Amino acid sequence: MAENIFKTIGHHYIVEASSCDPEIIGSVEKVQQILVKAAEAAGAQVWAISFSRFPPNGVSGVVVISASHISTHTWPENGYAALDIYTCGADVDPEKAVFYAVEAFGASTSHITEITRGIDEGDAAYYHSFVTWEENFRKTKEAEKRRERCNDS
Amino acid sequence: MAENIFKTIGHHYIVEASSCDPEIIGSVEKVQQILVKAAEAAGAQVWAISFSRFPPNGVSGVVVISASHISTHTWPENGYAALDIYTCGADVDPEKAVFYAVEAFGASTSHITEITRGIDEGDAAYYHSFVTWEENFRKTKEAEKRRERCNDS
C-alpha cells in the first residue's frame, strides 16, 4: 500500500504572483529562461518547452519536466503572473522552483496553494488535499541580481 | 476595474480520475488523442503538444492551447490519472474538456477542484478561490463508443 501511495503522490503548486516586474513577465525570452532555470533549481530534467506571446503583452509558456510540468501565463499590464508547478517523485523539490520563479518575476507577494495529489486510502479512489498561504517576498539582493541578469540578457 | 478582472480571471480544474481503463491511460497515442480532442471539445485552439512515456507504464503529456494548457500524468497500474486544465478568456469552456477527457479515460469517479484564478479586489493583490466535488461517471453508451474508437485506432 505504502508503495502505491508513494508512486501516485504528486505536489501541485498553484501560484498567483502579484506586483511582478512588467518588463520581465512581458518578455517571452526572459520568462522562458526563468522557467527553465526554475526547473533546474528543483532538480528536474527539462524534456520540452513551449513559449509564445499571449496577447496583448503577456507570455504563455509550459516547461515539460520529468513526469511533471511548470506553466505560466502572464499579464504584465497588471503585474500579474499565474504559475503552476506539478511534480511527482522524491527527486524533485517543486517549492524551489516556485520560489525561484516568483522571485525572478520580481513579485512582492504571492497567494499560493499547495495541492497534494493522488492520495488514496487503499480503495483506489484518489483525491487531493490542499493548504493555502500568502508569501511576501522581500526584494533581496540575490533576487535583484537575478533580475539584473535577466534585464542584461 | 471590471475589464481588468475579466482579463486576469482564469479557471483551473484539478482532477483525480479513478478506476480508469489501464489500456487507454497506458497508451501514449490514445492519451494524446484524447487530450487533443478534449481541447477541441472546449473550443480551444491547439498550439503545441508534448507526450512521452512516464515510466514504468504511464503517460505524461501537455497540450498547450490558446493562452492555456491541459496536462495529464497517468498510472495505469493504479487506474489513476492526474489531470489539470487551465483556461482564461470567455471563448473556451474548460469543463467540457474535463468531462470529455475523464469519460474517455474510462474513469468511474473523479475528485475535482475548480480554482478561480487571478481574482483581485482592485488592489492588484491577486488570489484564487476554489470549490471541490466528487463526480461519478456512469459508463454511458457514448463514452463506451468513444473508448471503442480509441481501442480500434
Interface residues (C-beta under 8 A of the other chain):
Chain A: N4 K7 T8 G10 H12 I14 E16 A17 S18 S19 W47 A48 S50 S52 F54 G58 S60 V62 V64 A67 S68 H69 S71 H73 W75 E77 N78 G79 Y80 A82 D84 Y86 C88 T109 H111 T113 I115 R117 G118 D120 A124 A125 Y126 Y127 H128 F130
Chain B: N4 K7 T8 G10 H12 I14 E16 A17 S18 S19 W47 A48 S50 S52 F54 P55 G58 S60 V62 V64 A67 S68 H69 S71 H73 W75 N78 G79 Y80 A82 D84 Y86 C88 T109 H111 T113 I115 R117 G118 D120 A124 A125 Y126 Y127 H128 F130
